[in-house]
Amino acid sequence: MIAFSEAFGDGNGAARRLTPSARLICGAWVFACCATAPLGSPAGVTLFAVAWLAWLLGCAMRLRRFALTLGFAFCLFGPLLLLAPFSRWNGSAATWTEALRAPLQLGARGVAGVTVCAGALSLLSLAEFSSAVAALPLPRVVTGLLVQIVHQTALLIDESRRMADALRVRGASSARFPVRLRVAAALPAGWLARMVTRAVRVGDAMEVRGFDGRMPTAPAIRFACSDWMVMAGSALLAAGALILRWRSPT
């Protein structure tokens, strides 16, 4: 099992040369392109594929990380194909091609969205992610909540991983099913107690460091020429997807 925090900063592609905020913005534009490009037209499919593949190549995630992300995305969106028989049997689709079109398109968007987000995370360490979000022109309350959600999620998953490893060492995985069920039912209580203790420690540390409830102001973003060029290119991809969507809503 891979720790959630290890998903950050393992990409080594050309997009890593951009400033952290530019990486986030480009990832958002590519995500928007993949979400809106009409997959019912050749132009839309081409734009979708170009944006998705270019982003993945620019991120250059490790092969194992990409395979795990892709497998997770397929497990998440693969069941959509089960909708095709219902569409065929209830008469809403005249052929199997029509029945499969919507699940395949939705699944493709979902797989692309998951991998695009994973690629964006692979370009940023946790510290870079925090600084990049804080530098965006968003309300400080929003950026603070977003940073805390990501950090606490990383801690939460890593803590769950450590608890699972400890139980495995103690032989819980080889116990009978009723015993494993009781252990699994007791996990949330121990997990919650650990997270509350950690939250109290974090709060005390923030108070000692002088935190008064207001998020600190991040320095202004300074984009290089290469940042502007890549952001403009990714924005054009998203704009092209929107134009194609407007002209061909299928």
Backbone hydrogen bonds, N-H to C=O, Kabsch-Sander energy under -0.5 kcal/mol:
donor,donor_aa,acceptor,acceptor_aa,energy
6,E,3,A,-0.9
7,A,4,F,-1.8
8,F,5,S,-1.2
9,G,121,L,-1.8
9,G,124,L,-0.8
11,G,122,S,-3.1
12,N,59,C,-0.5
12,N,60,A,-1.5
13,G,59,C,-1.5
15,A,58,G,-2.1
16,R,13,G,-1.5
17,R,14,A,-1.8
18,L,15,A,-1.4
23,R,19,T,-2.0
24,L,20,P,-1.9
25,I,21,S,-2.4
26,C,22,A,-2.7
27,G,23,R,-2.3
28,A,24,L,-2.2
29,W,25,I,-2.2
30,V,26,C,-2.5
31,F,27,G,-2.4
32,A,28,A,-2.3
33,C,29,W,-2.2
34,C,30,V,-2.5
35,A,31,F,-1.9
36,T,32,A,-1.5
37,A,33,C,-2.3
41,S,38,P,-0.9
45,V,41,S,-2.4
46,T,42,P,-2.5
47,L,43,A,-2.5
48,F,44,G,-2.6
49,A,45,V,-2.7
50,V,46,T,-2.7
51,A,47,L,-2.5
52,W,48,F,-2.3
53,L,49,A,-2.7
54,A,50,V,-2.4
55,W,51,A,-1.9
56,L,52,W,-2.3
57,L,53,L,-2.6
58,G,54,A,-2.2
59,C,55,W,-2.0
60,A,56,L,-2.6
66,F,62,R,-2.8
67,A,63,L,-2.6
68,L,64,R,-2.3
69,T,65,R,-2.4
70,L,66,F,-2.9
71,G,67,A,-2.5
72,F,68,L,-2.4
73,A,69,T,-2.4
74,F,70,L,-2.4
75,C,71,G,-2.3
76,L,72,F,-1.9
77,F,73,A,-2.4
78,G,74,F,-2.5
80,L,77,F,-1.4
81,L,78,G,-2.2
82,L,79,P,-1.8
83,L,80,L,-1.9
84,A,81,L,-1.3
86,F,82,L,-0.6
87,S,83,L,-2.1
88,R,84,A,-2.1
89,W,85,P,-2.7
90,N,86,F,-2.4
91,G,88,R,-0.6
92,S,87,S,-0.7
93,A,87,S,-1.7
99,A,95,T,-1.9
100,L,96,W,-2.1
101,R,97,T,-1.2
102,A,98,E,-0.8
104,L,100,L,-2.3
105,Q,101,R,-2.5
106,L,102,A,-2.7
107,G,103,P,-2.6
108,A,104,L,-2.5
109,R,105,Q,-2.2
110,G,106,L,-2.3
111,V,107,G,-2.9
112,A,108,A,-2.5
113,G,109,R,-2.7
114,V,110,G,-2.4
115,T,111,V,-2.3
116,V,112,A,-2.6
117,C,113,G,-2.2
118,A,114,V,-2.4
119,G,115,T,-2.4
120,A,116,V,-2.2
121,L,117,C,-2.3
122,S,118,A,-2.0
123,L,119,G,-0.7
123,L,120,A,-0.8
124,L,121,L,-1.5
129,F,125,S,-2.8
130,S,126,L,-2.1
131,S,127,A,-2.3
132,A,128,E,-2.7
133,V,129,F,-2.5
134,A,130,S,-2.3
135,A,131,S,-1.5
136,L,132,A,-0.6
136,L,133,V,-1.1
138,L,136,L,-2.7
143,T,139,P,-2.3
144,G,140,R,-2.4
145,L,141,V,-2.3
146,L,142,V,-2.5
147,V,143,T,-2.5
148,Q,144,G,-2.3
149,I,145,L,-2.6
150,V,146,L,-2.1
151,H,147,V,-2.6
152,Q,148,Q,-3.0
153,T,149,I,-2.1
154,A,150,V,-2.2
155,L,151,H,-2.3
156,L,152,Q,-2.6
157,I,153,T,-2.6
158,D,154,A,-2.2
159,E,155,L,-2.4
160,S,156,L,-2.1
161,R,157,I,-2.1
162,R,158,D,-2.1
163,M,159,E,-2.2
164,A,160,S,-2.3
165,D,161,R,-2.3
166,A,162,R,-2.3
167,L,163,M,-2.2
168,R,164,A,-2.1
169,V,165,D,-2.2
170,R,166,A,-1.5
171,G,168,R,-1.3
172,A,167,L,-2.6
174,S,171,G,-0.8
175,A,172,A,-0.9
180,R,176,R,-2.5
181,L,177,F,-2.5
182,R,178,P,-2.0
183,V,179,V,-2.3
184,A,180,R,-2.5
185,A,181,L,-2.1
186,A,182,R,-1.5
187,L,183,V,-0.9
190,G,186,A,-1.4
191,W,187,L,-2.9
192,L,188,P,-2.8
193,A,189,A,-2.1
194,R,190,G,-1.9
195,M,191,W,-2.1
196,V,192,L,-2.4
197,T,193,A,-2.2
198,R,194,R,-2.4
199,A,195,M,-2.5
200,V,196,V,-2.3
201,R,197,T,-2.0
202,V,198,R,-2.5
203,G,199,A,-2.5
204,D,200,V,-2.5
205,A,201,R,-2.4
206,M,202,V,-2.5
207,E,203,G,-2.1
208,V,204,D,-2.3
209,R,205,A,-1.7
210,G,207,E,-1.4
211,F,206,M,-2.7
223,F,221,I,-0.6
228,W,224,A,-2.0
229,M,225,C,-2.2
230,V,226,S,-2.3
231,M,227,D,-2.7
232,A,228,W,-2.4
233,G,229,M,-2.2
234,S,230,V,-2.5
235,A,231,M,-2.3
236,L,232,A,-2.2
237,L,233,G,-1.7
238,A,234,S,-2.0
239,A,235,A,-2.6
240,G,236,L,-2.8
241,A,237,L,-2.1
242,L,238,A,-2.1
243,I,239,A,-2.4
244,L,240,G,-2.4
245,R,241,A,-2.4
246,W,242,L,-2.3
247,R,243,I,-2.1
248,S,244,L,-2.6
